[in-house]
Amino acid sequence: MRFVYPEGKRKALTFSYDDGQSFDRRLAGLLRSAGMKGTFHLNSGNLGLLRGDEVFIRADELAEVYAGHEIACHGVQHRNPTTLSRQQLLLELQEDRKTLEKITGHLVQGMSYAFGNYDDETVRIARSLGILYSRTTRDTGSFFPPADFLEWHPTCHHDNELMKRADEFIDIAGFYELPVMYVWGHSFEFGRSGDWSVIEAFVEKMQGREDIWYATNMEICRYVLAARAQEFSADGLTMHNPTALSVWVSTGTGLLEIGPGETKDIGER
Ligand SMILES: [Zn+2]
């Protein structure tokens, strides 16, 4: 058997965009109109701020701008995690979660490291504060889900051979299990230059594909963690799903959904 994504989709595509500037409005709309989902990592201390030519999304706009997407944290004030004292870092992350949860009415458990900077202590603190995943800025060019979601290295920044990666993802080799293409950046990179062509071309190419699950960072994180939590009989032919999510497997005889709490035979004895 092999794990597959919900409804038997073979692969997942997700986006991660940081800092919450006003250009997020256009990007979030572009993804939404193509049936895609992304995650927007916000600094709650910057909401509604006007700073030179930087305009940040207002708190009262979040629900509308990011409808259908995930809102995640990025630190209250975008301070460098590895410069702060432990107590400052704790506040920077905990207070960001609290504010964003209050505004959205949802749990906010995703993150990206400000400036992409982190060390072991940053990871420990984030994990202890209930953060389930955090994205780095280290492009891997690959499609493997991370070993540790608190160090989720993306596939590529949108300026780093995006269309080449898109072709590789479309033709991905069969040995990949639960592959994910993870694209990251900042919407102001399109907004300031006025050139949205790279992301528009990518969205056009990747939309409406039957074998792709379009999901937020958190949806993918939760699904992969659920797959990893599955329990099996000693002969590997019976699977028990102890999680609260349905998990899908592809077997010799077809596609199987194992619901929350269910136990099913997944092979012939
Ligand atoms: Zn940032």
Boltz pocket constraint, residues with backbone or C-beta under 6 A from the ligand:
constraints:
  - pocket:
      binder: B
      contacts: [[A, 18], [A, 19], [A, 74], [A, 78], [A, 113], [A, 114], [A, 115]]
      max_distance: 6.0
